[in-house]
């Protein structure tokens, strides 16, 4: 590389780094977005950053249970790390509220364009496409990401004796319907989830019906 | 596979899954371990799970700045996701307190054996070795993980006008000494960090000296 090319590359790198750090600063806000699920120790509401970290740990540890043995673990980890970032603008929606769920799609799509758009073009595209892929739940990575995204709140609900379920009057049939997706990502995790749901009803953590 | 082999495999899978889910439930506690750095919006103390998520995002977005172009991104992401898990037992130590830092090494080593030991053997070993590798800061992955682990609190400190630095009376020379490691992971990120530190002193976010 000659001197001019090196100088240009340094300027491009510096501009890219500024964009990346602005984005990384902006997403600090994910730590403020509260979910309905509560933490085991103090029953405070979990936030999206904590939830995303927990999902990434699940992907790393449970990837062998994916229905597709060729699933790309890094892509799946990226997906769960970024899957809620749009909620910085669009907010969290309780998953058992059907009306809110429809409304939020458009808001989230706009948020994805704005927030991921803060990054250099290539990364902006990569993350926006990854987020869309997650939402569409068609690839092995997106299906497994969706599976752990459902399973994690089940674990927290079970281990807090159904705190969020009972508070919102959620019923077994709603939990089954909402979490059926798990099976598309992992038959084994879905089998476990079903046992957990049955057990929750037996123990009075979840309403029958 | 014959029927008996299949049955055995199913039993092994089921036992492994129980261990993995116990571990994943145990580490919910990481969301309770508070750090000294505060969040941008409300100046509340960040917890280790939020911090680990933020580092994973940094690895994904900034890996091109690694001094080693062959760095394995997935291994580095795993490292930052798990690097603080030992603090569930050993607690967080403010990085500018030298005395505490020495004491904590042994406590953390014991914690690593106990906590990662909850997992099936293969994963227990993998995570314990990854954590040790992170602590030793000798491989490209460990050096880059250490670099973002230093850079993230710098970003939060700068963007909260030096909140934690001023509270603890931290000086520029301490910040330089503590963060020099960044250079071993990424010359470019260290250059940026130095500018941020200089700027912080100029703006009164960090004590000179």
Boltz contact constraints between the chains, C-beta under 6 A:
constraints:
  - contact:
      token1: [A, 20]
      token2: [B, 61]
      max_distance: 6.0
  - contact:
      token1: [A, 25]
      token2: [B, 159]
      max_distance: 6.0
  - contact:
      token1: [A, 28]
      token2: [B, 40]
      max_distance: 6.0
  - contact:
      token1: [A, 31]
      token2: [B, 39]
      max_distance: 6.0
  - contact:
      token1: [A, 31]
      token2: [B, 50]
      max_distance: 6.0
  - contact:
      token1: [A, 32]
      token2: [B, 41]
      max_distance: 6.0
  - contact:
      token1: [A, 39]
      token2: [B, 31]
      max_distance: 6.0
  - contact:
      token1: [A, 40]
      token2: [B, 28]
      max_distance: 6.0
  - contact:
      token1: [A, 41]
      token2: [B, 32]
      max_distance: 6.0
  - contact:
      token1: [A, 49]
      token2: [B, 50]
      max_distance: 6.0
  - contact:
      token1: [A, 49]
      token2: [B, 53]
      max_distance: 6.0
  - contact:
      token1: [A, 50]
      token2: [B, 31]
      max_distance: 6.0
  - contact:
      token1: [A, 50]
      token2: [B, 49]
      max_distance: 6.0
  - contact:
      token1: [A, 50]
      token2: [B, 50]
      max_distance: 6.0
  - contact:
      token1: [A, 52]
      token2: [B, 53]
      max_distance: 6.0
  - contact:
      token1: [A, 53]
      token2: [B, 49]
      max_distance: 6.0
  - contact:
      token1: [A, 53]
      token2: [B, 52]
      max_distance: 6.0
  - contact:
      token1: [A, 53]
      token2: [B, 53]
      max_distance: 6.0
  - contact:
      token1: [A, 56]
      token2: [B, 81]
      max_distance: 6.0
  - contact:
      token1: [A, 57]
      token2: [B, 81]
      max_distance: 6.0
  - contact:
      token1: [A, 60]
      token2: [B, 78]
      max_distance: 6.0
  - contact:
      token1: [A, 61]
      token2: [B, 20]
      max_distance: 6.0
  - contact:
      token1: [A, 74]
      token2: [B, 74]
      max_distance: 6.0
  - contact:
      token1: [A, 77]
      token2: [B, 77]
      max_distance: 6.0
  - contact:
      token1: [A, 78]
      token2: [B, 60]
      max_distance: 6.0
  - contact:
      token1: [A, 81]
      token2: [B, 56]
      max_distance: 6.0
  - contact:
      token1: [A, 159]
      token2: [B, 25]
      max_distance: 6.0
